[in-house]
Each structure stands twice: as C-alpha cells, then as structure tokens.
C-alpha cells in the first residue's frame, strides 16, 4: 500500500493561483505523500503536452510516484454520434495517462437529472459499451480504466457493480471513494465491503453527516435523499474510518490510497492533517 494525495485536495490553492500543479507535487512530497494523483481541474492536459512532461519530471525529481489520472466524462443522454465523439475524446485522455506513465485512469461515465434506477437500467447498456471501448483502447497502453462512485447517478454500490460487471473487461474496475457512498445515503462500511474487491484505486474522504430536518447552511450539500453532508478532514468526520480502513486492509488491497479533501478548512493544512490521520489509523490496524 502507498499513501498519497489527489491534487484535487489542493484545488482551493490552485484555483486562487496560490499554487500551480507543480507546486502541489512539491507540497505533497514535502509532507510525506508517497504518490500524487493528477486531477487537472481547470486544465486540459491534452492541449498542454509540455505540462504533462513537466509533471513527470517534477515527480521524478521529488521521488514521488504518479498513481492515477482522473478526468471527466459523460455518456448519458447523448446521441450515437455524440457518444462516439466522447469516446474519442477519452481515448486522447488515455494517451495523456500513458505519457504520465500511469497504469490507472479514472473517467466519469454519466450525469443525469433523472437518477432513478429505471433510467439507469435503461442507459446501462449504452454506457457500458462506451466504457468498454475506452477500456479496450486503454488495454493497448497497459492502463486500467475505472468508474468512481460519484455524481449521484452512478454512485450507489450496486450501480457501480452493475456497470463494472456489464463492461466485463479485466482492465475496467472502480475507483472506490469511501466517503462518496454517503452522497447516495449508503452506509460506507457496508458499501466499501461490497465493492473493495473490484477496486483499482481507493480514495480516502470524510464527511460530516446531518439529517434532512437540520436544514444546514453554507458549506453543506444535499444527499440524493435530502440529508446534509459537509467535507471533513479524514478521521475527523462521521465515517467510522478505522472500521472502513480495516475492511480495506483485510481485503488484501495493496494499491494506492489517495487523500481527497473537500472541506471548508484551509486546504494545505487540512490535507497534511488528513494524511497524518490516515497513516496513523492504517498503521494501528
């Protein structure tokens, strides 16, 4: 197992211009991260090959691995021609992943206002076929692609399982975010236990959870069934982190663990605390 950080955790600092993506790599190395996961929010790396090379060089200089490349994607509600266009766009992102030297790439698969199970089952074959085409191309580069449990539509553990099983490719798995199941009002302990066996990557995230009746304000967002969540530092929120990490550890998973922080605290300090908390909990299990 290698414990590191998603660049998403430092988005608060990159969004304001306080840090560049290369600064983020330096920071992660400085605080003891063993790998960096590249999430290029606000940057299209397909259009900036020079930055891809700079990322590779900086990571090598700091002796830190690049673990995963994570990008957006959507095959829902599109025509056949639009799906083909999206598949080709994601194949170009696979080329970026190959240039980064990673063997893992997460791409989103679907977003919809209609998150009903009926709509999901209706679209599942189309989404799965598109994911399979991207995965087949990624296989030629030695890359495993994955779906993350987020975005409400393909977030619940059973829906993730349905998609991975329908795609039915050895190099198509799930980026398992231990916190995001709460957005679909699932118990994270149960959901992680269900899906850890098909995980290519694990995200460590924490949330504060409050019931719908609380009517929370700034910093809170609604789950699919109306409860409230707010991002927390890993180990400080309402996820039973020790039990979740015990499940991950006892499953035999020995890949990358990646901190994802999206709370209201200052992101640099919060990310370091999250990393330290996660390491302490993992080592004590």
N, C-alpha and C positions, 0 to 999 in steps of 0.2 A: 504494500500500500504506500502511496505517496500523497502527502497532503499539500495542497496548494490553493491558489486563489483564481477566481474568474475576474477578468478585467472589468466585468460588469459591476463588481463590488466598489470600484473606484470611479464609477461613472459620474458621481457628484463632482469630483475634482476635474475630470476631463471635460465635462460639459461647460464648466466655467472658464476653462483654459488654464487652470492652475497646474494641471499635469497633462503631458502628452502620453500617448500609448507607450512610448519608450520609457518615459518616467515611471509609468505604472509597473513595467517589468523590473526596473531598478528597485522600486519600493518593495515589491513582492519578494525579491531576492534579499533585500536588506532586513526584512522582518522574519526571514526563515522559511518562506514558502519553497517547496520542492518542485513546483511546476506552475506554469501560468496557462490559463485557458483564455483563448483570444475570442472576445465578443466585440466586433468592431461597430459599436453603436455610433452613428453619425459619420461613419467612414465606409466607403465601398472599396474593399481591397482589390476587387477585380479591376478597378480603374487606377490602382496605385501599386504596381508591382515593385516599385522602388521601396515602398514602406514594408512590403512583405519581406524583402531581403534585409531591411534594417531590423525588423523584428527578430528574424532568425539570427542575425549577427549579434544583437544585443543579448538575446537569451543565451547564446553560446558564451559570450564574454562573461556573463554573470553566473554561468554554470547552472542554469535552470532549464528544465525541460518545458517544451511546449506540448501540452497534453491534448487539447481539443480545440476545434474551430466551430463556432456556433453562429448560425445565420438564420434569417427569417425565411418564410416560405408559406405559400397558401395554394392548395389545390381545390378549395371548396367554392362552389357557386360559379365555376368558370366553364367556358365552352371548351370543346376539344382542342381548338387552336390555341386558346389561352393556356390550357394545361401543358400543351407541347412547348409553348414559349417558356413557361415556368420551369419545366423540366430542364430545358437547355440552359436557362439561367443558373440553375442549381448545379448543373454539370460544370459550369465555369467556376462556381464556388468550390467544387471538388478539386479543380485544378489548383486553386489557391491553397486548399488544405494540403495538397501534395507538395506545393512549393514551401509551405511552412514546415514540412517534414513530419506531419502528424499522421497517425493511423486512425484517428477518431474525428468524426464530424457530425454535429447535430444540426438538423434543419427543421424548422417548423413545417407543419403539414396542412393545417386547416384552421380557418377562423370563420365563425358564422354567428349571426344574431340568433338564429334558431339552434339552440344547443340541446334540443330534445333527443332522446335515444332513437326515436323513429327517423329523424332526419340524419343522424349519424349513421344508422344502419343502411339508409338509402344511399348515402355517399361513400360508404366504406369501400366498396369495390373499386370505384374510380380513384379515391385517394391512395389505396393500396397499390394499384397498378402504377401510378405515378411514382410512388416511393420506391417500388421495385425497380423501375427503370433507372432512377438515380443510384440506387444501391448497386445495380449491375455495373454501371459505369464506374462507381467508386471501387468496386472489387478489382478492376483492372489496374488501380493505383494502390492496391493493398490497404484500402480505407474501409472502415466500418461506419456506416451512417446510422442515425438514431432519431427517434422522436422523443421529445421531452413532454412530461405531463404538465402542460400549462396552457393557458388561453381559454379555459372553461370548456371548449368544445371537445377536445381530446385530452382530458385532464384526469378523469377518474381512472382508477387502476384497471378496471375491466375493459374500458375502451382502449387503453394503451395495449393491453394484452391482445385484444381483438385485432388491432391494426398490425402489431408485430407478427402475430400468427398468420394473418391473411397475406402479408407481404411474403413471408416464408422464405427468407434469404438468410444464410448463415452470417452474413455481414450486415444485417439490419436488426438493431436492438433498441433499447431505450436509455436515454439519459434520465436517470431516476433522481428527481428532486424530492428530497424527503419532506420538504415543507409544502410544496405546491398541491399535494393531495387535499390539504385543508381548504383550498380555494373551491374544491368540489364537495366540501363538507364530509370528507372521508377521514377516518381515524388514521393518522400517519403510521402508527405502529402496525396496524393490520395491513395497510396498503403497501408499505415497504416490504413486509414479509411476503406478500403475494407476488411482488414484481422484481425483487432483488435478483432472482435467478436469470432474468433476461436483461440485466443492466450492463452496458458498456462503460458507463460513467456515472458517478454519484455526486450530486450537488448537495451541500450542507447549507440549509437555510432554516431560519427560525421565525416564528410569528407569535404575536400576542393575539389571543382569540377572545372575543366578547360576543354575547348573544345578540340577536337582532333587536331585541327590545331596548338595548342600551343606547341606540341612536347616536353613535360616536361622530366626532367631528374631524378636524384636519389630521391628515396622515393615515386615516383608516379607509379601507375599501371593503366592498361587499363580496361575500362568497356567492356561489351560484344559488344558494337558498336563503340569502339575506342576512347571514351573520356578518360580523365585522372582524377584519384582520388588519394588523399593522406589522411591518417588518421589524424584526428584533435581531440583536446580536446573537449568534449561535451560542446556545447554552443559557441564554437569559430569558427566552420566551416560554411559551406554553407547550411546546413539543417536548415529550419525555425523551430528551436527547440521549441519555445513557441507554435506555431500552432500545431506541432505534439503532444506535450505533452498535449495540450488542448484536442485534439481528444481522446487520451488515457484516460485522466481523465474523460471526459464527457461520454465516452462509459460505464462507471461503472466498468472498470477494477480495481481490488483492490488487485492484486497479487504482485509478486516481480518485481521490476525494477532493472536491473543489468548493471552497467557501464562496457563497453568494450572499452578499449583504445588501439589503434594500430598505434599511430603516431610516429614521429621522436623525440619528446621531451623525456627527462628523465622520465622513466615510473612512478616512485613513486610520484614525484611532479605533473606530469600530471594527474595521477589518482585522487589525492586529489582535484585538481582544478576541474576536471570533476564532482566529487561527489558533491562538494560545488555548482557548477553551476547548476547541475540538481536539487538539493534540493531547491535552490533559485527560479528557474523557476517554479517548481511544486507548491511550496507554494504560489507563486504570482498569479497563475491562478484562 
